[in-house]
C-alpha cells in the first residue's frame, strides 16, 4: 500500500512512518517543511501547511490511504483564547482543506484514518464509554465533534473513514509520560486532585498497531477508540508508575493548585476523565500487546 501521513513529524506520525516502511509499505510524509533522508530510510515528502489551504490534489493521486494526524498539541501551553482558537482551527480547517483536495483528486485514496480524541466524551466520571456513547460537554468535546464532522464529509465521496479517538499515548520519547518522569524520579509524584478521574491510555506500540489494523480491516469505519482495554484512574496510574520507578507515592496535588497553575487546560486534561473502552477493536480481533498498565510502564521506563 501507498500511504500518505499528515503530521508525520509528530510523536505518533514519525513512529508510524518507520513502522509502515519496515513492513514494506510506501509512505508519503505531509509536513510543514521538507524532510530529508533520516535513519537510512529514503523519504517521500510533501510540504503542506494544513491551515493554508488544500494540498495539491495531485499529491493525493495514487495513494491508497491517508492517515491524518496533523493538529496543534493540546498541552503545548496554557489555554488562552488565542491558543484555543489555534487548537480548534488546526484540526477543523486542516481536515476541511484535506477533504477539499480529495474532491479534486483524479485518483483519490479510498481510506481516511483521521485523528480524534477521547475528549469527545467529556468528563464522564466512572461511566463506561465505547464507540456508541454520545458526545460529552466542554471545549474538547466541541472540537472533536466538529473535527470528526469534517472528516466524515469524505464518506460522501465513497471513502472509508475511521475516526481514531486516541487517549494518552505512552511513549519513551514524548507525550504525557515523558513530562511525568522528572517529578516522579525526584520523589515528587502523587495523584492529581482526588485521583479518581480515569485516564484512558495506550502504549505507543499498540497505537501504531491499531492504525495498521484499521488500514487493513475493511469492515472498520466510523469511531474507533484507541485506548487500552484496562483504563486506570489517576491514583492507580500514579501507584503503578511509582512502583515501576521504585519511588514512594507522595501526597496528592490539591485540585486548587492545578487550577491556578494550568487554568482551564489543567482542569480538562488533569482533573476530568473518561472510562473509555476499545470495544470495536476487540470485537474486530485486534490483540493489544500491552493491555495492562503495569506491563506498559515496565516496558517503557522499567
Backbone torsions as a table, in degrees:
resi	resn	phi	psi	omega
1	UNK	NA	153.7	176.5
2	UNK	-114.6	116.6	-169.4
3	UNK	-118.3	130.7	170.3
4	UNK	-93.7	137.8	-179.1
5	UNK	-129.3	117.4	173.0
6	UNK	-90.8	156.3	-173.9
7	UNK	65.7	33.7	-172.4
8	UNK	-69.2	-16.4	-179.7
9	UNK	-95.2	-1.7	178.7
10	UNK	-78.9	177.3	-175.9
11	UNK	-56.7	-53.4	-178.8
12	UNK	-71.3	-42.5	-175.7
13	UNK	-59.3	-46.4	-176.0
14	UNK	-67.7	-37.4	178.6
15	UNK	-72.5	-35.7	177.6
16	UNK	-64.1	-43.7	178.5
17	UNK	-56.9	-48.6	-178.2
18	UNK	-63.3	-41.3	-178.5
19	UNK	-64.8	-45.6	-179.3
20	UNK	-65.4	-38.9	179.5
21	UNK	-67.5	-36.0	176.0
22	UNK	-63.5	-28.9	178.6
23	UNK	-82.6	-1.7	178.6
24	UNK	91.2	8.9	177.6
25	UNK	-84.7	151.5	178.1
26	UNK	-91.7	129.3	-174.9
27	UNK	-118.8	133.2	172.7
28	UNK	-113.3	117.5	-178.5
29	UNK	-87.8	125.7	172.2
30	UNK	-102.0	119.7	-179.9
31	UNK	-148.8	166.2	-176.6
32	UNK	-69.7	-23.2	179.3
33	UNK	-133.3	157.8	-176.7
34	UNK	-67.1	146.9	178.2
35	UNK	-109.5	159.3	179.1
36	UNK	-120.4	178.2	178.3
37	UNK	-66.0	134.3	-175.1
38	UNK	-142.6	138.5	178.4
39	UNK	57.7	27.4	177.5
40	UNK	74.1	10.6	-178.6
41	UNK	-107.5	126.4	178.3
42	UNK	-73.6	124.2	-173.6
43	UNK	-107.7	129.8	168.0
44	UNK	-91.6	128.7	-176.0
45	UNK	-137.6	151.8	177.0
46	UNK	-128.3	129.6	176.8
47	UNK	-85.7	118.9	179.8
48	UNK	-152.0	124.0	172.6
49	UNK	-94.9	111.3	-175.0
50	UNK	-56.2	-26.1	-178.7
51	UNK	-85.9	-7.4	-173.9
52	UNK	-90.4	-10.6	-177.1
53	UNK	135.7	178.2	-178.9
54	UNK	-65.2	146.9	172.0
55	UNK	-68.1	160.4	176.2
56	UNK	-55.7	122.5	-178.4
57	UNK	-55.2	-28.0	179.0
58	UNK	-63.3	-24.1	179.1
59	UNK	-72.9	-17.9	176.7
60	UNK	-90.4	-20.5	-177.9
61	UNK	-58.8	129.2	175.6
62	UNK	88.5	-7.9	175.8
63	UNK	-77.4	142.6	174.4
64	UNK	-82.4	-31.3	-176.6
65	UNK	-157.3	160.5	171.1
66	UNK	-127.2	131.4	170.9
67	UNK	-104.4	112.0	-171.7
68	UNK	-100.8	103.8	-175.2
69	UNK	-115.2	-2.1	-172.9
70	UNK	-67.2	140.2	176.4
71	UNK	166.7	148.0	177.6
72	UNK	-62.3	128.4	177.5
73	UNK	-56.9	134.9	-174.0
74	UNK	-76.7	-19.0	-177.8
75	UNK	-110.0	19.9	-177.6
76	UNK	-65.7	-41.4	-179.5
77	UNK	-156.2	169.3	-179.9
78	UNK	-55.1	146.6	-174.5
79	UNK	-83.7	89.5	166.9
80	UNK	-80.5	172.7	175.7
81	UNK	-59.6	-39.2	179.3
82	UNK	-65.0	-42.8	-178.1
83	UNK	-68.8	-38.5	177.1
84	UNK	-64.4	-37.9	177.3
85	UNK	-65.5	-38.2	178.5
86	UNK	-66.4	-42.6	177.7
87	UNK	-59.4	-47.1	-178.7
88	UNK	-67.2	-52.1	-173.4
89	UNK	-65.7	-36.3	-178.6
90	UNK	-63.0	-29.8	180.0
91	UNK	-87.5	-50.3	-172.7
92	UNK	-74.2	-49.8	179.8
93	UNK	-67.5	-38.5	179.1
94	UNK	-62.8	-42.3	179.3
95	UNK	-68.7	-40.1	177.6
96	UNK	-61.1	-42.3	179.4
97	UNK	-65.0	-39.5	178.9
98	UNK	-63.1	-45.8	-179.5
99	UNK	-66.3	-33.7	176.8
100	UNK	-62.1	-40.6	176.7
101	UNK	-64.4	-35.4	177.0
102	UNK	-56.2	-43.8	-178.2
103	UNK	-62.6	-29.5	-175.6
104	UNK	-94.7	-8.8	-177.5
105	UNK	-72.5	139.0	179.4
106	UNK	-81.4	-21.1	179.4
107	UNK	-140.5	68.8	-170.2
108	UNK	-74.0	158.8	175.0
109	UNK	-64.2	157.7	-178.6
110	UNK	-103.3	-4.2	-178.3
111	UNK	-133.8	135.4	171.2
112	UNK	-127.0	117.7	170.3
113	UNK	-105.4	110.6	-172.9
114	UNK	-111.2	129.0	179.5
115	UNK	-62.4	144.6	168.1
116	UNK	-143.8	-159.2	-176.6
117	UNK	-154.7	158.9	177.8
118	UNK	-67.3	-11.5	173.5
119	UNK	-57.9	-16.8	175.9
120	UNK	-54.0	-33.6	-173.1
121	UNK	-85.9	-9.1	-178.9
122	UNK	67.7	-165.5	-179.3
123	UNK	-87.6	110.4	-171.6
124	UNK	-122.8	14.6	176.4
125	UNK	56.8	-126.2	-175.8
126	UNK	-100.1	9.9	179.4
127	UNK	-64.1	130.3	177.4
128	UNK	-75.0	130.1	-174.7
129	UNK	-124.0	132.4	171.7
130	UNK	-127.6	-169.1	-172.9
131	UNK	-66.4	-14.6	179.0
132	UNK	-90.9	-6.6	-177.1
133	UNK	-70.0	148.2	-179.4
134	UNK	-73.8	161.3	177.9
135	UNK	-68.6	157.8	178.2
136	UNK	-99.2	-153.9	-177.9
137	UNK	-118.3	157.9	174.9
138	UNK	114.7	173.7	-176.2
139	UNK	-59.0	-48.7	-177.1
140	UNK	-66.1	-38.0	177.1
141	UNK	-63.2	-40.9	178.0
142	UNK	-62.2	-46.2	-179.6
143	UNK	-62.2	-46.6	-177.4
144	UNK	-62.4	-40.4	-179.7
145	UNK	-62.7	-46.0	178.9
146	UNK	-66.4	-40.9	179.1
147	UNK	-58.4	-48.0	-179.4
148	UNK	-67.4	-36.2	179.2
149	UNK	-61.2	-40.6	178.9
150	UNK	-65.3	-39.8	178.8
151	UNK	-66.4	-39.9	-177.7
152	UNK	-67.1	-15.8	175.3
153	UNK	-60.6	-26.4	179.0
154	UNK	-68.7	-23.5	179.1
155	UNK	-63.6	-29.2	177.4
156	UNK	-66.1	-16.1	179.1
157	UNK	-96.9	10.3	-180.0
158	UNK	85.0	16.0	-177.6
159	UNK	-90.3	139.3	170.9
160	UNK	-80.5	115.3	-175.2
161	UNK	-108.6	128.5	174.6
162	UNK	-116.4	130.1	-179.3
163	UNK	-105.1	105.3	-171.4
164	UNK	-87.9	96.7	-178.6
165	UNK	-86.2	93.9	-171.3
166	UNK	-91.7	141.4	172.7
167	UNK	-90.0	-157.0	178.9
168	UNK	-73.8	119.7	-177.6
169	UNK	-87.0	120.3	-179.5
170	UNK	-91.6	124.2	-176.2
171	UNK	-148.4	161.6	178.0
172	UNK	-75.4	-32.4	-166.8
173	UNK	-116.0	28.6	177.7
174	UNK	162.3	-179.6	178.3
175	UNK	80.2	-169.2	-173.0
176	UNK	-64.3	-38.9	-175.8
177	UNK	-61.9	-41.7	-178.8
178	UNK	-62.8	-30.3	177.9
179	UNK	-75.5	-26.4	-179.5
180	UNK	-78.8	-28.7	-167.7
181	UNK	-62.1	-40.9	-176.1
182	UNK	-60.6	-53.9	179.2
183	UNK	-63.0	-35.9	179.8
184	UNK	-66.1	-40.8	-179.6
185	UNK	-68.8	-24.2	178.4
186	UNK	-99.4	26.7	172.1
187	UNK	64.7	34.9	-179.7
188	UNK	-119.9	11.1	-174.8
189	UNK	-87.4	124.4	177.0
190	UNK	-148.2	168.5	177.9
191	UNK	-60.7	159.9	178.9
192	UNK	-106.0	120.6	-177.4
193	UNK	61.9	-133.5	-180.0
194	UNK	-69.8	-24.3	-176.3
195	UNK	77.5	-1.8	-177.4
196	UNK	-85.0	-11.4	-178.9
197	UNK	-69.5	136.6	-179.8
198	UNK	-77.4	144.4	178.4
199	UNK	-119.3	93.6	176.6
200	UNK	-66.5	125.7	-172.9
201	UNK	-133.2	165.1	174.5
202	UNK	-156.1	137.3	174.6
203	UNK	-67.3	140.6	-179.1
204	UNK	-53.4	-39.8	-179.1
205	UNK	-62.0	-38.0	177.4
206	UNK	-73.4	-33.8	174.7
207	UNK	-59.9	-47.1	179.0
208	UNK	-64.8	-43.4	179.8
209	UNK	-63.0	-37.8	-179.4
210	UNK	-68.9	-36.8	176.5
211	UNK	-64.3	-44.4	177.7
212	UNK	-61.4	-40.7	178.4
213	UNK	-60.5	-45.3	-179.6
214	UNK	-66.5	-31.2	175.6
215	UNK	-65.2	-37.6	-175.0
216	UNK	-83.5	-35.3	-171.7
217	UNK	-87.5	106.9	-171.9
218	UNK	-69.9	-16.1	-178.4
219	UNK	-84.6	-13.3	-178.3
220	UNK	-83.1	122.4	176.5
221	UNK	-153.2	161.5	-178.8
222	UNK	76.8	-158.6	-176.7
223	UNK	-61.4	141.6	177.0
224	UNK	-143.6	111.9	-179.2
225	UNK	-74.0	120.2	177.6
226	UNK	-100.2	76.4	179.1
227	UNK	-142.2	153.9	177.2
228	UNK	-67.6	153.8	-176.5
229	UNK	-73.9	-5.7	179.6
230	UNK	-123.7	79.0	-179.1
231	UNK	-64.0	149.5	-176.8
232	UNK	-121.7	151.4	171.6
233	UNK	-77.0	165.5	178.0
234	UNK	-61.4	-38.1	178.9
235	UNK	-65.0	-40.6	178.1
236	UNK	-66.6	-40.4	178.2
237	UNK	-61.4	-46.4	179.6
238	UNK	-59.7	-44.8	-179.2
239	UNK	-61.5	-44.0	-179.2
240	UNK	-67.1	-41.2	-179.7
241	UNK	-66.5	-39.5	176.5
242	UNK	-63.1	-39.9	179.7
243	UNK	-63.1	-46.7	-177.3
244	UNK	-65.6	-37.7	-179.4
245	UNK	-85.1	-4.7	-177.9
246	UNK	58.6	50.5	178.4
247	UNK	-125.7	150.1	176.1
248	UNK	-73.6	150.1	175.8
249	UNK	-83.9	127.9	-177.8
250	UNK	-89.8	168.7	178.1
251	UNK	-60.3	157.9	-178.0
252	UNK	-64.5	147.2	172.7
253	UNK	-79.7	123.8	-176.9
254	UNK	-60.8	145.0	-178.8
255	UNK	-59.9	-40.4	-177.1
256	UNK	-64.0	-32.5	179.6
257	UNK	-67.6	-38.6	178.4
258	UNK	-67.5	-38.1	179.2
259	UNK	-65.9	-38.8	178.5
260	UNK	-68.5	-43.3	-174.3
261	UNK	-72.9	-38.2	-171.7
262	UNK	-124.9	-1.1	174.1
263	UNK	61.2	-142.8	-178.0
264	UNK	-60.6	-37.5	178.8
265	UNK	-61.3	-43.7	179.8
266	UNK	-62.1	-41.7	178.4
267	UNK	-63.1	-47.3	-175.7
268	UNK	-69.2	-39.8	-173.1
269	UNK	-93.6	-25.0	-173.2
270	UNK	-112.2	-29.6	-173.7
271	UNK	-107.6	-20.9	176.0
272	UNK	-96.8	160.5	-177.6
273	UNK	-158.1	171.0	-179.7
274	UNK	-143.6	134.2	176.1
275	UNK	-94.2	82.9	-170.2
276	UNK	-96.8	134.2	179.6
277	UNK	-116.3	138.9	-178.6
278	UNK	-88.3	58.2	-171.5
279	UNK	-60.8	-41.8	-175.2
280	UNK	-65.4	-42.9	-179.1
281	UNK	-67.9	-37.3	178.4
282	UNK	-65.8	-42.6	179.1
283	UNK	-66.2	-28.4	178.6
284	UNK	-81.4	-7.6	175.9
285	UNK	101.1	11.7	178.3
286	UNK	-72.8	136.3	-179.9
287	UNK	-109.4	116.7	178.5
288	UNK	-75.8	131.6	175.7
289	UNK	-76.0	-30.9	-178.9
290	UNK	-127.2	78.3	-179.2
291	UNK	-81.2	-15.8	-174.5
292	UNK	-116.2	136.6	-173.6
293	UNK	-58.6	-46.2	-177.6
294	UNK	-58.0	-41.0	178.9
295	UNK	-66.7	-39.0	179.1
296	UNK	-64.5	-46.7	-179.2
297	UNK	-66.8	-37.9	178.1
298	UNK	-61.8	-39.2	179.5
299	UNK	-67.6	-34.9	-172.8
300	UNK	-88.8	-38.2	-173.8
301	UNK	-131.2	-2.0	-176.7
302	UNK	-73.0	NA	NA
